[in-house]
Amino acid sequence: MADRGRYGRDVGHTRPDLHCSNRRELTIALANLYESAGAPSLDALAERAGGTWVLPRSSAAAIINRSMLPVSFQQLVAYLKGCGVPTRVHNQWIYA
């Protein structure tokens, strides 16, 4: 994985079970998840998620840029799929 310099490792992680005690930490973790997935294009992210009707590019961009959290359970799951998170780990993110 190439480091694109967006976020330092000290500002977050990609495992919600480690420490996501508030919205800010979850927002950072979701953005770091995108980075650890190789920072795919918004089109690729939406395609992996099931299409732009499931995860609109504008919503994905807002999540990546840490300006919003997923607005629904379905959108969170779609984002996780788009980032390549295995289904067995989804519950950790949903709980966070």
C-alpha positions as a Markdown table, in Angstrom:
| # | Residue | x | y | z |
|---|---|---|---|---|
| 1 | Met | 0.0 | 0.0 | 0.0 |
| 2 | Ala | 1.4 | 3.3 | -1.0 |
| 3 | Asp | 1.3 | 6.1 | 1.6 |
| 4 | Arg | -0.4 | 9.0 | 0.0 |
| 5 | Gly | 0.1 | 11.3 | 3.0 |
| 6 | Arg | -3.6 | 11.9 | 3.7 |
| 7 | Tyr | -3.7 | 10.8 | 7.3 |
| 8 | Gly | -1.0 | 9.8 | 9.7 |
| 9 | Arg | -1.3 | 6.4 | 11.5 |
| 10 | Asp | -1.5 | 8.3 | 14.8 |
| 11 | Val | -4.9 | 9.8 | 14.0 |
| 12 | Gly | -6.8 | 6.6 | 13.5 |
| 13 | His | -7.0 | 3.0 | 12.7 |
| 14 | Thr | -9.0 | 0.6 | 10.5 |
| 15 | Arg | -10.4 | -1.6 | 13.3 |
| 16 | Pro | -13.4 | -0.3 | 15.1 |
| 17 | Asp | -12.9 | -2.9 | 17.9 |
| 18 | Leu | -9.7 | -1.2 | 18.9 |
| 19 | His | -11.2 | 2.2 | 19.9 |
| 20 | Cys | -14.1 | 4.0 | 18.4 |
| 21 | Ser | -15.7 | 5.7 | 21.4 |
| 22 | Asn | -17.2 | 8.7 | 19.5 |
| 23 | Arg | -18.3 | 9.9 | 16.1 |
| 24 | Arg | -15.0 | 11.7 | 15.4 |
| 25 | Glu | -13.0 | 8.5 | 15.9 |
| 26 | Leu | -15.4 | 6.4 | 13.8 |
| 27 | Thr | -15.2 | 9.1 | 11.1 |
| 28 | Ile | -11.4 | 8.8 | 11.1 |
| 29 | Ala | -11.5 | 5.0 | 11.2 |
| 30 | Leu | -13.8 | 4.9 | 8.1 |
| 31 | Ala | -11.5 | 7.3 | 6.2 |
| 32 | Asn | -8.4 | 5.3 | 7.2 |
| 33 | Leu | -10.2 | 2.2 | 6.0 |
| 34 | Tyr | -10.6 | 3.7 | 2.6 |
| 35 | Glu | -6.8 | 4.5 | 2.6 |
| 36 | Ser | -5.9 | 1.0 | 3.7 |
| 37 | Ala | -8.1 | -0.4 | 0.8 |
| 38 | Gly | -5.7 | 1.3 | -1.6 |
| 39 | Ala | -7.8 | 4.5 | -2.0 |
| 40 | Pro | -9.8 | 3.2 | -5.0 |
| 41 | Ser | -11.6 | 5.7 | -7.3 |
| 42 | Leu | -15.1 | 6.7 | -6.3 |
| 43 | Asp | -16.4 | 4.8 | -9.3 |
| 44 | Ala | -14.6 | 1.6 | -8.2 |
| 45 | Leu | -15.7 | 2.1 | -4.6 |
| 46 | Ala | -19.3 | 2.5 | -5.7 |
| 47 | Glu | -19.1 | -0.5 | -8.1 |
| 48 | Arg | -17.7 | -2.8 | -5.4 |
| 49 | Ala | -20.4 | -1.5 | -3.0 |
| 50 | Gly | -23.2 | -2.6 | -5.4 |
| 51 | Gly | -23.7 | 0.5 | -7.5 |
| 52 | Thr | -24.1 | 4.2 | -7.1 |
| 53 | Trp | -27.8 | 3.8 | -6.0 |
| 54 | Val | -26.4 | 1.9 | -3.0 |
| 55 | Leu | -23.4 | 4.2 | -2.3 |
| 56 | Pro | -23.6 | 7.5 | -4.2 |
| 57 | Arg | -20.2 | 8.9 | -5.1 |
| 58 | Ser | -21.1 | 12.1 | -3.3 |
| 59 | Ser | -21.8 | 10.2 | -0.1 |
| 60 | Ala | -18.6 | 8.1 | -0.5 |
| 61 | Ala | -16.6 | 11.3 | -1.0 |
| 62 | Ala | -18.1 | 12.9 | 2.1 |
| 63 | Ile | -17.3 | 9.8 | 4.2 |
| 64 | Ile | -13.7 | 9.7 | 2.9 |
| 65 | Asn | -13.2 | 13.4 | 3.5 |
| 66 | Arg | -14.5 | 12.9 | 7.1 |
| 67 | Ser | -17.4 | 15.3 | 6.7 |
| 68 | Met | -20.1 | 12.7 | 7.3 |
| 69 | Leu | -20.8 | 9.3 | 8.6 |
| 70 | Pro | -22.9 | 6.8 | 6.6 |
| 71 | Val | -26.5 | 7.9 | 6.9 |
| 72 | Ser | -28.0 | 4.4 | 7.2 |
| 73 | Phe | -27.1 | 0.8 | 8.0 |
| 74 | Gln | -27.3 | -0.1 | 4.3 |
| 75 | Gln | -24.9 | 2.7 | 3.4 |
| 76 | Leu | -22.4 | 1.6 | 6.0 |
| 77 | Val | -22.5 | -2.0 | 4.8 |
| 78 | Ala | -22.1 | -0.8 | 1.2 |
| 79 | Tyr | -19.1 | 1.4 | 2.1 |
| 80 | Leu | -17.5 | -1.6 | 4.0 |
| 81 | Lys | -18.1 | -3.8 | 0.9 |
| 82 | Gly | -16.6 | -1.1 | -1.3 |
| 83 | Cys | -13.5 | -1.0 | 0.9 |
| 84 | Gly | -13.2 | -4.8 | 0.8 |
| 85 | Val | -14.1 | -5.5 | 4.4 |
| 86 | Pro | -15.0 | -9.2 | 4.9 |
| 87 | Thr | -18.6 | -9.8 | 5.8 |
| 88 | Arg | -17.5 | -11.5 | 9.1 |
| 89 | Val | -16.1 | -8.2 | 10.3 |
| 90 | His | -19.1 | -6.0 | 9.4 |
| 91 | Asn | -20.7 | -6.5 | 12.9 |
| 92 | Gln | -17.8 | -4.8 | 14.5 |
| 93 | Trp | -18.3 | -1.7 | 12.4 |
| 94 | Ile | -22.0 | -1.8 | 12.8 |
| 95 | Tyr | -21.6 | -1.9 | 16.6 |
| 96 | Ala | -19.2 | 1.0 | 16.5 |
